[in-house]
Amino acid sequence: MSDALVIGSGLGGLLSGAILSRAGYRVTVLEKAVQPGGCLQTFVRGGLRFDTGFHSVAGLEEGGPLERIFRPLGLMDLPWEQVKETDEIVMDGVSYRLSDLSFPLGNNLRLSSPAGDVTEEEYALVMEPFKKGSWRLPSGDMLVKRLAAQINGTVRTGCEVTEIEPGLVRCADGSVYRGIIISDIHPRQTFALYKGHIRPSYLHRLQVLEDGPGIFTVYCKLRPETRRYQPWNTTFDGNLMLHYGNADEKGFARSADLLAFSAKHVPDRTALAERMIARVPGLAQAVEEYWTSTPATWERYTGTPGGSAFGIRKKDASCYVHPRTPVPGLYLTGQNCGLHGVLGVSETALLTCREILGEETLNQILQR
Ligand SMILES: Cc1cc2nc3c(=O)[nH]c(=O)nc-3n(C[C@H](O)[C@H](O)[C@H](O)COP(=O)(O)OP(=O)(O)OC[C@H]3O[C@@H](n4cnc5c(N)ncnc54)[C@H](O)[C@@H]3O)c2cc1C
């Protein structure tokens, strides 16, 4: 039996590990955080569970791009709920509905963010599949648990990888693992840990790739029976998204997340949070308590440089990093390698596994 080591238990790492497990590999996932899942982690505050980087996903319609990956991995019987996206963008006083737009967007249609524009290409690649519908789970960690259970081996949390050599990784606690390596962390960080020689031109290319902006989130606990739960996401002004948590037994929402693109450090979190809450009609009166996270919080938890929410910007084909690296037996996966989001990361996990297993074996696994 061959051994595979996965650095990072984000969606990309867990999916790659689950697929390799089906191909007969013995898999060890090494995760520096105390909880697996990376951006799919959840946390509990005020007696409520909040999602962090997982609110809705696209591509789960019958035959859709994500359904074709999730069904063979037994992920379609999780309690997915169809979400309606109300997707109004207001630009220069004109209101647009995403569902009425055809991509690519014209030059004048850019979503602006304090950390810089989200490129049209990036936006179109991510938003286009949402036109066919989107789905959510009561909690993103359901996906994490289901994938972790499919690992033929172990998911070790609290285990930070500090050095990579060909066919070997060393962890902060002194443990050493051998096998082929799949890195679910940023390619620049992967090669900062690598102790061998790499072509300078390869490293240079990784250095010049730009990371996209991060997100400021306000996690609100709502007063009981103040806001009717609605299973959809609402976008205001193209940069403020409202997402309700789960419903109580009477159909009222107990929590709401407000998300907006943001610079890494937010000097006055309270002022920004209050502005965002005030922007949603009637929300201020319903909020009992709230907590916030900035891109700097994300950088601390997942190690993503700058706390970028979606990793390396995908402006054009030159921004994609191939899963195969110049080091034999060292592969890349995750949002920094291909597209971001649950859909993009899942597609990239297939590309990574195809490099390792070959197309025929991968297809056999996906057809089972
Ligand atoms: C606020 C926010 C909202 C989002 N909302 C959505 C959404 O609604 N829908 C959607 O589809 N996508 C959404 N996304 C994007 C999506 O969550 C990510 O694209 C995806 O989960 C990234 O997965 P990943 O496997 O590439 O990396 P990550 O989830 O970043 O996982 C990397 C893992 O590696 C670990 N790690 C780092 N360094 C080391 C080391 N040295 N040793 C061991 N482990 C290490 C980290 O702790 C982390 O667990 C959102 C993201 C954010 C930030």
The ligand as an ORCA input file, in Angstrom:
! r2SCAN-3c Opt
* xyz 0 1
  C     -15.407     34.561      4.644
  C     -15.432     33.548      3.518
  C     -16.643     33.177      2.961
  C     -16.678     32.209      1.940
  N     -17.902     31.820      1.463
  C     -17.952     30.830      0.553
  C     -19.211     30.331      0.098
  O     -20.277     30.755      0.566
  N     -19.209     29.369     -0.863
  C     -18.055     28.848     -1.395
  O     -18.124     27.970     -2.259
  N     -16.841     29.293     -0.960
  C     -16.761     30.258     -0.010
  N     -15.550     30.690      0.437
  C     -14.319     30.132     -0.156
  C     -14.040     28.708      0.327
  O     -14.293     28.600      1.721
  C     -12.570     28.366      0.040
  O     -12.290     28.633     -1.326
  C     -12.207     26.899      0.298
  O     -12.831     26.371      1.443
  C     -10.681     26.809      0.432
  O     -10.287     25.466      0.660
  P      -8.761     25.049      0.555
  O      -8.711     23.567      0.748
  O      -8.148     25.580     -0.689
  O      -7.951     25.815      1.721
  P      -8.190     26.136      3.251
  O      -9.600     25.970      3.637
  O      -7.531     27.452      3.499
  O      -7.341     24.996      4.004
  C      -5.958     25.039      4.198
  C      -5.659     24.318      5.522
  O      -4.243     24.184      5.658
  C      -3.927     24.368      7.043
  N      -2.495     24.702      7.126
  C      -1.911     25.867      6.737
  N      -0.567     25.778      6.933
  C      -0.317     24.528      7.440
  C       0.874     23.825      7.830
  N       2.083     24.393      7.722
  N       0.755     22.555      8.315
  C      -0.464     21.954      8.415
  N      -1.625     22.583      8.059
  C      -1.544     23.837      7.561
  C      -4.866     25.472      7.485
  O      -5.003     25.518      8.884
  C      -6.157     25.055      6.756
  O      -6.929     24.182      7.548
  C     -15.466     31.650      1.453
  C     -14.246     32.010      2.017
  C     -14.217     32.943      3.042
  C     -12.887     33.308      3.665
*
